[in-house]
Amino acid sequence: MDRVLSAVALFCLLPLAAQAGEVFGTIMTDKGPVGAGAKVAATCGDTSYGPASTDNRGVYRIAIDQVGKCKLTVTHDARSATLDVVSFDNAAQTDIVLKLDAAGKLTASRG
């Protein structure tokens, strides 16, 4: 009987442990979508996720299996920029706009 109860408890808790949020969106520049090959990685606390690559439309998707504040790092044309995001249990769309400042530094903001 104890084994059955343990199995039922484990079965009920498994979906909580297996849930993963997803952060997705499109990465744009002033010339349009970044296209294929930009890299997106996430850091949430001490845990890193990715990198994931954008497709030819500049779309990225990265699974993050914890909830809370995270930092996305976008690498495009050998430059990187960071952006704070929040990961949820469900998918969250975060469109990103990349710009070069006067000093040539890449910056990222929500689009």
C-alpha positions as CSV (number, residue, x, y, z in Angstrom):
1,M,0.0,0.0,0.0
2,D,2.9,2.4,0.8
3,R,4.4,1.8,-2.6
4,V,1.1,2.6,-4.3
5,L,0.7,5.9,-2.3
6,S,4.3,6.8,-3.1
7,A,3.8,6.1,-6.8
8,V,0.6,8.2,-6.9
9,A,2.3,11.1,-5.1
10,L,5.2,11.0,-7.5
11,F,2.9,10.8,-10.5
12,C,0.9,13.9,-9.2
13,L,4.1,15.9,-8.5
14,L,5.8,15.0,-11.8
15,P,3.9,17.7,-13.9
16,L,5.1,20.4,-11.5
17,A,8.7,19.4,-12.0
18,A,8.4,18.9,-15.7
19,Q,6.8,22.3,-16.5
20,A,8.9,24.6,-18.5
21,G,8.3,28.1,-19.6
22,E,9.3,29.3,-23.0
23,V,10.6,32.7,-24.0
24,F,10.1,33.5,-27.7
25,G,9.9,36.4,-30.1
26,T,11.5,38.1,-33.0
27,I,14.8,40.0,-33.0
28,M,14.8,43.1,-35.2
29,T,17.3,45.8,-36.2
30,D,16.6,49.0,-38.0
31,K,16.9,47.1,-41.2
32,G,14.4,44.4,-40.3
33,P,14.6,40.9,-38.8
34,V,18.2,39.7,-38.0
35,G,17.7,36.6,-40.0
36,A,19.2,33.2,-39.3
37,G,22.1,32.6,-37.0
38,A,21.8,35.2,-34.2
39,K,22.2,33.4,-30.8
40,V,20.0,33.8,-27.7
41,A,21.0,32.5,-24.3
42,A,19.4,32.9,-20.9
43,T,20.8,33.0,-17.4
44,C,18.5,32.6,-14.5
45,G,20.3,32.8,-11.2
46,D,23.2,30.2,-11.5
47,T,21.5,28.3,-14.3
48,S,22.2,28.9,-18.0
49,Y,19.9,27.9,-21.0
50,G,20.7,27.8,-24.6
51,P,22.0,29.2,-26.8
52,A,19.2,29.0,-29.4
53,S,19.6,30.3,-32.9
54,T,17.2,32.5,-34.8
55,D,15.5,31.2,-37.9
56,N,15.5,33.1,-41.3
57,R,12.7,35.4,-40.0
58,G,14.7,36.3,-36.8
59,V,12.4,34.2,-34.6
60,Y,13.9,32.5,-31.5
61,R,12.6,30.1,-28.8
62,I,14.3,29.1,-25.6
63,A,12.9,26.8,-22.9
64,I,13.6,27.9,-19.4
65,D,12.6,25.5,-16.6
66,Q,12.4,28.0,-13.8
67,V,10.2,31.0,-13.0
68,G,11.6,34.4,-12.2
69,K,13.9,37.1,-13.4
70,C,16.4,36.1,-16.1
71,K,18.9,37.8,-18.4
72,L,18.8,37.2,-22.1
73,T,22.1,37.6,-24.0
74,V,21.7,38.2,-27.8
75,T,24.8,37.7,-30.0
76,H,24.6,39.1,-33.5
77,D,27.4,40.0,-35.9
78,A,30.0,39.2,-33.3
79,R,28.5,41.7,-30.8
80,S,26.4,40.9,-27.7
81,A,23.8,42.7,-25.8
82,T,21.7,41.8,-22.7
83,L,18.1,42.3,-21.7
84,D,16.3,41.4,-18.4
85,V,13.2,39.3,-18.8
86,V,10.8,37.3,-16.6
87,S,10.2,33.6,-17.2
88,F,6.7,32.2,-16.4
89,D,5.2,28.7,-16.2
90,N,3.7,29.5,-19.6
91,A,5.2,30.9,-22.7
92,A,6.1,34.6,-22.7
93,Q,6.7,36.6,-25.9
94,T,9.7,39.0,-25.8
95,D,10.4,40.8,-29.1
96,I,13.8,42.4,-29.1
97,V,15.2,45.4,-31.0
98,L,18.9,45.6,-31.5
99,K,20.7,49.0,-32.1
100,L,24.3,50.2,-32.3
101,D,25.0,53.2,-30.2
102,A,27.4,56.0,-31.2
103,A,30.4,54.0,-29.8
104,G,29.5,50.9,-31.8
105,K,28.1,49.0,-28.8
106,L,25.1,46.7,-29.4
107,T,22.1,47.5,-27.2
108,A,18.9,45.5,-26.8
109,S,15.5,46.7,-25.9
110,R,11.9,45.3,-26.0
111,G,10.3,45.7,-29.3
